[in-house]
Every structure is written in C-alpha cells, then in structure tokens.
Amino acid sequence: MDQIKILVVEDDNDINQLLCNIIRKSGYVPQPAYSGTEAMIYLERSEWDMVLLDLMLPGMNGEEILEKISKQNPIPVIVISAKLEQQTKIEALRTGADDYITKPFDIEEVAARIDSHLRRARRMTQPPQPKKLTYKDISVDTEAKTVMVNGCELTLTAREYAILVLLMSSPKRVFTKANLFESVWHEEFRGDDNTINVHMSNVRGKLAKANPSEAYIETIWGMGYRLKT
C-alpha cells in the first residue's frame, strides 16, 4: 500500500505548516496548497486520500472547491475554518464535507479526526483481506489465523497477531502508536505508550526467537513502526 497523501489547502503559511507537521507526525504525506487555484491543480493532477480545506482562500473559495470535490472525487474532506456561523457549518457538511473544525484548533483533536476519517474511508473501500500474507520468511494464513516463521509455527496472542497482520497488510507504511492502538484495540488512543511498547516488544521477541538472523520490524523514531525493508 502506498503512503497516504493529504492535500492541505490553507493560505496562511504558519497554519499550513502546522497542519503539515501534524500529518507527518501521524505517518502520512502532506502537500501544501496556498490558494484555491493551486489546490485545483493538485486535485486534477494527482489522487489524494484526504483534503484539509480552509474556506477563505484566494483564487477560488473553499465552498467552490468543496462542491467540485464532492462531484468528482469521493475522498474525505475536513474543513478547517475561522468561520463560526452555524449555517456555514451546515452548508459545508451538506455540500460534502465529512467534518468541520473551527480555528483555533487543538493539535491532538485534528490528528485524531484525520485518523478517524481515514479509517472510515478505508473500511468503505478496502478490498477483502487476502487469505495469505507473506513477508520475508513470515507466512500468515488469515483464515486459519496461523503464523509461520522460518518454517516453524509461531504462537501469538490475539493482539500480537493483529499487530503483525496490520504491519504486513501495509508493509511500506509507518504506523504511529495511535494508528496501532486504535486499529488493534478499537479504542481511542490516550497516550498509553507502555501498552504498545510491551506488545510490540513481545512480537519482536517471538520473531527473533524463530529466526535470530533476521530483522522484521523497525522503529522510525518520532513517528512509529513499519516492516524493515
């Protein structure tokens, strides 16, 4: 699976860069756009997994962009605007926005809402999970829920198994601790690093015992985890 790309349409440079940093820390790839016209160029030339959209923009306003996206691109759109009027929010949501966040915003809330809408979009478009997943000498049978490493069957707990399957389903993606926790525990991540650390350590330890000469999972400092290429 390719990395998730998010278009950030915001004419204020400081806010745009702040949103881009939030996206990077969540393990996704941001692309800043500073006007409605620039945003339309990006939308026409590339495919996007999400758009963060300001409404008050030079060139073409956010309402016009939202209408065009709703008609042409079935992707999640989160409006982030200083417009506080209830009617503006209602019209944006009815036009096709998936969420509406007012400025000033909370960084953690924005990150959580991005993750939430991406998960929902993936559930709607995700193809059936393959019956077998392979990576290096790991083979996972997702029907029988068995894991083979270096020719030997590995015994994993349900959550250890879910972590490994999640990583193997998107081998190039960096998963943040929030991504892992919310995907495996199905609860909102509240910064409990220890839970993730213990389970990830257990998975790594069992893989290392099965094949001491191979490294499978790497830590991307400040971001999260992914399979080691």
C-alpha positions in Angstrom: 0.0 0.0 0.0 1.3 3.4 -0.9 1.7 6.1 1.6 -1.4 8.1 2.4 -1.3 11.6 0.8 -3.2 14.5 2.2 -3.7 17.9 0.5 -3.6 20.9 2.8 -5.4 23.9 1.4 -4.7 26.9 3.6 -3.4 30.3 2.6 -1.9 31.2 6.0 1.7 29.8 5.8 2.0 29.2 9.6 -1.2 27.3 9.9 -0.5 25.4 6.7 2.9 24.3 8.0 1.4 23.4 11.4 -1.2 21.1 9.7 1.5 19.6 7.5 3.6 18.8 10.6 0.6 17.1 12.3 0.1 15.0 9.2 3.8 14.0 9.1 3.8 13.0 12.8 0.8 10.7 12.0 2.9 8.9 9.4 1.2 10.5 6.3 2.4 12.6 3.5 1.2 16.3 3.3 1.1 18.5 0.3 0.6 22.3 1.0 -1.5 24.4 -1.3 -1.9 28.1 -0.6 -4.8 29.1 -2.9 -7.9 27.7 -4.4 -6.4 27.7 -7.8 -3.3 25.8 -6.7 -5.5 23.3 -4.9 -7.5 22.6 -8.1 -4.2 22.0 -10.0 -3.2 19.4 -7.4 -6.6 17.8 -7.4 -6.6 17.4 -11.2 -3.1 16.1 -11.4 -3.0 13.6 -8.6 -5.1 11.3 -6.4 -5.5 12.1 -2.7 -6.6 10.2 0.3 -7.9 13.3 2.1 -8.2 17.1 1.8 -7.9 19.6 4.7 -9.7 22.7 3.4 -9.9 26.3 4.5 -12.9 28.2 3.2 -11.5 31.7 2.9 -9.0 31.3 0.1 -7.5 33.5 -2.7 -8.2 32.4 -6.3 -11.2 30.1 -5.6 -13.0 29.9 -2.3 -13.3 26.8 -0.3 -17.0 26.3 -0.9 -16.4 26.1 -4.6 -13.6 23.6 -4.2 -15.7 21.5 -1.8 -18.5 21.4 -4.4 -16.1 20.2 -7.1 -14.5 17.6 -4.9 -18.0 16.3 -3.9 -18.9 15.9 -7.6 -15.6 14.5 -8.9 -13.6 12.9 -6.0 -15.2 10.7 -3.4 -12.5 11.4 -0.8 -12.8 12.6 2.9 -12.7 16.4 3.3 -12.2 18.1 6.6 -13.0 21.8 6.6 -10.8 23.8 9.0 -12.1 27.4 9.1 -12.3 30.5 11.2 -16.0 30.8 10.1 -18.0 30.1 13.2 -21.5 30.6 11.9 -23.7 27.6 12.3 -25.3 28.0 8.9 -21.8 27.9 7.3 -21.0 24.6 9.0 -24.4 23.1 8.0 -23.9 24.2 4.3 -20.4 22.8 4.2 -21.5 19.5 5.7 -24.4 19.3 3.3 -22.2 20.1 0.3 -20.0 17.1 1.1 -17.6 18.0 4.0 -17.0 15.0 6.3 -16.1 17.2 9.3 -15.8 20.8 10.3 -13.2 22.1 12.7 -13.1 25.7 13.8 -9.9 27.8 14.3 -8.1 28.0 16.7 -7.9 24.2 16.8 -6.4 21.6 19.1 -3.5 19.7 17.5 -4.4 16.3 19.1 -8.0 16.7 18.0 -7.1 17.4 14.4 -4.7 14.4 14.4 -7.5 12.1 15.9 -10.1 13.3 13.4 -7.7 12.7 10.5 -7.1 9.2 11.6 -10.8 8.6 12.3 -12.0 9.7 8.8 -9.1 7.8 7.1 -10.1 4.6 8.9 -13.7 5.1 7.9 -12.8 5.7 4.3 -10.5 2.6 4.2 -13.3 0.4 5.6 -15.6 1.6 2.8 -13.1 1.0 0.0 -10.9 -1.8 1.5 -10.8 -4.9 -0.7 -11.2 -8.3 1.1 -8.1 -9.2 3.1 -6.0 -11.8 1.2 -6.1 -15.3 2.7 -2.3 -15.4 2.9 0.2 -12.6 3.8 3.9 -13.1 3.3 6.9 -11.0 4.2 10.5 -12.4 4.1 10.1 -15.8 5.8 6.8 -14.9 7.6 3.7 -16.5 6.2 0.3 -15.7 7.7 -2.9 -17.6 7.0 -5.6 -15.1 7.8 -8.4 -17.7 7.6 -6.8 -20.2 10.0 -5.0 -17.3 11.9 -1.7 -19.2 11.9 1.7 -17.6 11.6 4.8 -19.5 10.2 8.3 -18.0 10.6 11.4 -19.7 9.2 9.4 -22.9 8.8 8.0 -23.0 12.4 4.6 -22.1 13.7 4.6 -19.0 15.9 2.3 -18.8 18.9 0.9 -15.2 19.3 -1.8 -13.7 21.4 -4.8 -12.2 19.6 -3.4 -8.7 19.8 0.1 -9.7 18.9 -1.3 -11.4 15.8 -3.4 -8.3 15.0 -0.3 -6.1 15.2 1.7 -8.3 12.9 -1.2 -8.6 10.4 -1.7 -4.8 10.4 2.0 -4.2 9.6 2.1 -6.9 6.9 -1.1 -5.6 5.3 0.7 -2.3 4.5 4.4 -3.1 4.5 5.7 0.3 3.4 3.5 2.4 5.8 4.8 3.8 9.0 2.2 3.1 11.8 2.1 5.6 14.7 1.3 4.3 18.1 -2.1 5.9 17.8 -2.7 4.0 14.5 -1.7 0.7 16.0 -3.7 1.2 19.2 -6.9 2.3 17.5 -6.7 -0.4 14.8 -5.9 -3.3 17.2 -7.7 -2.2 20.5 -10.6 -0.4 18.7 -10.4 2.4 21.3 -9.2 6.0 21.3 -5.5 6.3 21.9 -4.8 8.4 25.1 -1.1 8.3 25.0 -0.5 5.0 26.8 2.8 4.2 25.2 3.5 1.3 27.6 0.7 -0.9 26.2 2.0 -0.6 22.7 5.6 -0.9 23.7 5.0 -4.2 25.6 3.0 -5.8 22.8 5.5 -4.7 20.1 8.4 -6.0 22.2 6.6 -9.3 22.6 6.1 -9.6 18.8 9.7 -8.7 18.1 10.9 -11.2 20.7 8.9 -14.1 19.3 10.0 -13.3 15.7 13.7 -13.0 16.8 13.5 -16.4 18.6 12.1 -18.0 15.5 14.8 -16.5 13.3 17.6 -14.7 15.2 19.4 -13.8 11.9 16.6 -11.7 10.5 15.2 -8.3 11.5 11.5 -7.7 10.7 10.2 -4.6 12.4 12.0 -1.2 12.6 11.3 1.8 14.8 11.1 5.1 13.0 12.0 7.5 15.8 9.4 10.2 16.5 6.9 8.5 14.1 6.2 4.8 14.7 6.8 1.4 13.3 7.0 -0.4 10.0 8.3 -3.5 8.4 12.1 -3.4 7.9 12.9 -3.3 4.2 
